[in-house]
Amino acid sequence: MMDSEDLVLKKSTDQVGHRIVNVSSGKHYFCGYCAAITNVAITFPIQKALFRQQLYGIRTRDAIHQLQKDGIRNLYRGILPPLMQKSTTLALMFGLYEDLSSVLLRHMSVPEILTRSLAAVLAGTTEAVLTPFERVQTLLQDYKHHDKFTNTYQAFKVLREHGAREYYRGVVPILLRNGPSNALFFGLRGPIKQCLPEATTYSTHLINDFICGGLLGAMLGFLFFPLNVVKARMQSQIGGEFQSFSKVFMKIWQERDRKLTHLFRGAHLNYHRSLISWGIINATYEFLLKLL
């Protein structure tokens, strides 16, 4: 029979145990990695058309015409950097979020939603370490650089001539995007799924996860679209002055006649790409998580 001290200790342990998520054994990293590879392989051509719109402010049909002109040989040109970057980024995004949540919940006595939001922001900030891959992807997708290099290695080699800082050109909009978008994604994922019809089979779970991830991805993709426009412009440059985020933004704003609709040109394609992309990511991640 337990005495009063044992009862108090057990109650305290149960309360703490309820709040703490076990540090992952690596499965969250693995599932995020596999989800990213699946997504990139399916959506890369859409992403490439969207990139052309972000960079040059052209219409969808013009972007598609450019890709057709480039030919099938160049359609998947530049896929290696996003495969490397996205797979590592999503592995960190899901894995670090779970691990940081566990650590912070153990050491902080604040509302859980704040702790998890902080974990999401920290995970997103850490992802920015992989900016060089996003940088090279931008250069390989820009047809103006097709004659300068033909593969990832050559692009990295060209950037190296300008110093290590050149790899991180455009890191500011990435930091402004990653932290807040992660916090919103992980914070809203649960509530949105709870609003969907109850899933009773693997297939309905898969559908719900796809819908949940797709809706969130589309919403966040649209919300942070201007940051990606600025990032694309900053990262399309090789060498020269490192212009501030605000300076590049104002230059684009003036070029597009100070119209919000022009700034969001390509956002509708991004919305549909994100809907598919994050639907695939979330559904694949949750599916693999259940299998492991």
C-alpha positions in Angstrom: 0.0 0.0 0.0 1.4 3.5 -1.0 1.9 6.2 1.6 1.1 9.8 1.0 4.6 10.7 -0.3 4.4 7.8 -2.9 1.0 8.9 -4.1 2.2 12.5 -4.5 5.3 11.3 -6.3 3.3 9.0 -8.6 0.8 11.8 -9.4 3.6 14.2 -10.2 5.4 11.7 -12.4 2.2 10.9 -14.3 1.6 14.6 -15.0 5.1 15.1 -16.3 5.0 11.9 -18.3 1.8 13.1 -19.9 3.5 16.3 -21.2 6.7 14.8 -22.3 7.1 13.2 -25.7 9.9 10.7 -25.9 13.0 11.7 -27.9 12.6 10.0 -31.3 14.6 7.0 -32.2 15.2 8.4 -35.6 11.9 7.3 -37.2 10.6 10.9 -37.5 13.8 11.9 -39.4 13.5 8.8 -41.7 9.8 9.4 -42.4 10.4 13.0 -43.2 13.3 12.1 -45.5 11.2 9.6 -47.5 8.2 11.9 -47.7 10.4 14.6 -49.3 11.9 12.3 -51.9 8.4 11.1 -52.9 7.2 14.7 -53.2 10.1 16.1 -55.2 10.0 13.3 -57.7 6.3 14.0 -58.4 6.1 17.8 -58.3 9.4 19.0 -59.6 8.1 20.1 -63.1 5.4 22.2 -61.5 7.9 23.8 -59.1 10.1 24.7 -62.1 7.3 26.4 -63.9 6.4 28.3 -60.7 10.0 29.4 -60.2 10.1 31.0 -63.7 7.0 33.0 -62.7 8.4 34.1 -59.4 11.7 35.2 -61.0 10.4 36.9 -64.2 6.8 37.8 -63.3 5.5 35.9 -66.4 2.2 34.2 -66.9 1.6 30.5 -66.4 1.4 29.7 -70.1 4.6 31.6 -70.8 6.4 29.6 -68.1 5.1 26.3 -69.5 6.2 27.5 -73.0 9.7 28.1 -71.7 9.9 24.6 -70.2 8.7 23.1 -73.5 11.3 25.1 -75.4 14.0 23.8 -73.0 13.0 20.3 -73.9 12.4 17.1 -72.0 16.2 16.7 -71.4 16.2 19.8 -69.3 12.9 19.2 -67.5 14.5 17.6 -64.5 17.6 19.7 -64.8 18.4 20.8 -61.2 16.5 18.1 -59.4 19.5 16.9 -57.4 19.7 20.0 -55.1 16.0 19.9 -54.2 16.3 16.2 -53.6 19.2 16.7 -51.3 17.9 19.9 -49.7 14.2 18.9 -49.3 15.0 15.4 -48.0 17.4 16.7 -45.4 15.2 19.7 -44.6 12.1 17.7 -44.0 14.0 15.1 -42.0 15.2 18.0 -39.8 11.8 19.6 -39.8 9.9 16.6 -38.4 12.7 15.0 -36.4 14.0 18.2 -34.7 10.4 19.3 -34.0 9.7 16.1 -32.1 13.1 16.0 -30.3 13.0 19.8 -29.4 9.4 19.5 -28.2 10.5 16.7 -25.9 13.4 18.6 -24.5 11.6 21.9 -24.1 8.5 20.2 -22.5 10.8 18.6 -20.0 12.6 21.9 -19.0 10.0 24.6 -19.5 6.9 25.2 -17.4 4.9 27.2 -19.9 1.7 26.3 -21.9 2.4 23.4 -24.3 1.3 25.3 -27.4 4.0 27.9 -26.7 6.7 25.3 -26.1 5.8 23.4 -29.3 5.7 26.7 -31.3 9.2 27.5 -30.1 10.4 24.0 -31.1 8.9 24.5 -34.6 10.6 27.9 -35.0 13.9 26.5 -33.8 13.6 23.5 -36.2 12.8 25.9 -39.1 15.8 28.1 -38.2 18.1 25.1 -38.2 16.9 24.2 -41.7 18.4 27.4 -43.0 21.8 25.8 -42.7 20.9 24.0 -45.9 20.5 27.3 -47.8 23.3 26.4 -50.3 21.2 23.7 -51.8 18.3 26.1 -52.3 20.7 28.6 -53.8 22.1 26.1 -56.4 18.6 24.9 -57.2 17.6 28.5 -58.1 20.6 28.9 -60.4 20.0 25.6 -62.2 16.4 26.4 -62.8 17.1 29.9 -64.3 17.6 29.5 -68.1 19.9 32.6 -68.0 22.5 30.4 -66.3 22.2 27.4 -68.6 25.4 28.2 -70.4 27.5 28.7 -67.2 27.1 25.3 -65.7 25.2 22.1 -66.5 25.1 20.3 -63.1 25.1 20.7 -59.3 28.8 20.3 -58.9 29.6 23.0 -61.5 27.2 25.4 -59.8 28.8 24.9 -56.4 32.2 25.3 -58.0 31.2 28.7 -59.6 29.8 29.9 -56.3 33.0 28.9 -54.4 35.0 31.4 -56.5 33.0 34.2 -54.8 33.5 33.0 -51.3 31.6 31.1 -48.7 29.1 34.0 -48.1 27.9 33.6 -51.7 26.4 30.2 -50.8 24.1 31.9 -48.3 22.8 34.7 -50.5 19.1 35.0 -49.8 19.2 33.5 -46.4 17.1 36.3 -44.8 13.8 35.5 -46.6 14.4 31.8 -45.9 14.7 32.6 -42.1 11.6 34.8 -42.2 9.7 32.0 -43.9 10.9 28.8 -42.2 10.3 29.6 -38.5 6.7 31.1 -38.7 5.6 28.6 -41.3 6.8 25.6 -39.2 5.0 27.0 -36.2 1.7 27.4 -38.1 2.0 24.0 -39.8 2.6 22.0 -36.6 0.2 24.1 -34.6 -2.8 23.8 -37.0 -2.2 20.3 -38.3 -4.0 18.6 -35.4 -7.0 20.9 -35.2 -7.6 20.7 -38.9 -7.5 16.9 -38.9 -10.0 16.9 -36.0 -12.5 18.8 -38.1 -12.4 16.2 -40.8 -14.7 13.1 -40.8 -13.4 10.4 -38.4 -11.1 7.9 -40.1 -11.7 4.2 -39.5 -9.4 2.6 -42.1 -5.8 3.1 -43.4 -7.2 4.5 -46.6 -9.4 7.1 -44.9 -6.5 8.0 -42.6 -4.3 8.5 -45.7 -7.0 10.7 -47.3 -7.5 12.8 -44.2 -3.7 13.3 -43.8 -3.5 14.3 -47.5 -6.3 16.8 -47.1 -4.9 18.2 -43.9 -1.4 18.6 -45.2 -2.6 19.9 -48.5 -4.8 22.6 -47.0 -2.1 23.8 -44.7 0.6 23.8 -47.4 -1.6 25.7 -49.8 -2.5 28.3 -47.2 1.1 28.8 -46.0 2.5 28.7 -49.5 0.1 31.6 -50.4 0.8 33.5 -47.2 4.6 33.4 -47.6 4.7 33.7 -51.4 6.2 37.2 -51.5 9.1 36.0 -49.4 9.8 33.3 -52.0 9.6 35.9 -54.8 12.3 38.0 -53.1 14.4 34.9 -52.3 14.3 33.8 -56.0 15.5 37.3 -57.1 18.3 37.5 -54.5 19.5 34.0 -55.3 19.5 34.3 -59.1 22.4 36.7 -58.8 26.0 35.5 -58.8 28.6 37.8 -57.3 28.3 41.5 -56.9 26.6 43.5 -54.1 24.7 41.8 -51.3 21.5 43.8 -51.3 19.3 43.8 -48.3 15.9 42.1 -48.2 14.0 45.4 -48.1 16.0 46.9 -51.0 15.3 43.9 -53.2 11.6 43.8 -52.2 11.2 47.5 -53.1 12.9 47.0 -56.4 10.5 44.1 -57.3 7.5 46.2 -56.0 8.4 49.0 -58.3 9.1 46.7 -61.3 5.6 45.2 -60.9 3.9 48.6 -60.9 3.3 48.6 -57.1 0.4 46.2 -57.6 -0.2 43.4 -55.1 -1.7 41.2 -57.8 1.5 41.4 -59.8 3.6 40.6 -56.7 1.5 37.4 -56.3 1.8 36.5 -59.9 2.3 32.7 -59.9 0.6 32.3 -56.5 -2.3 30.3 -58.0 0.1 27.8 -59.4 2.0 27.7 -56.1 -1.3 27.2 -54.3 -2.1 24.1 -56.4 1.5 22.8 -56.2 1.6 23.2 -52.4 -1.8 21.6 -52.1 -0.4 18.5 -53.9 3.1 18.7 -52.5 2.2 19.0 -48.8 -0.7 16.6 -49.2 1.9 14.0 -50.4 4.4 14.9 -47.7 1.9 14.8 -44.8 0.2 11.6 -46.0 3.5 9.8 -46.7 5.0 10.9 -43.4 2.0 9.7 -41.4 1.7 6.5 -43.3 5.3 5.6 -42.8 5.1 6.6 -39.1 2.3 4.1 -38.6 4.3 1.3 -40.3 7.4 1.8 -38.2 
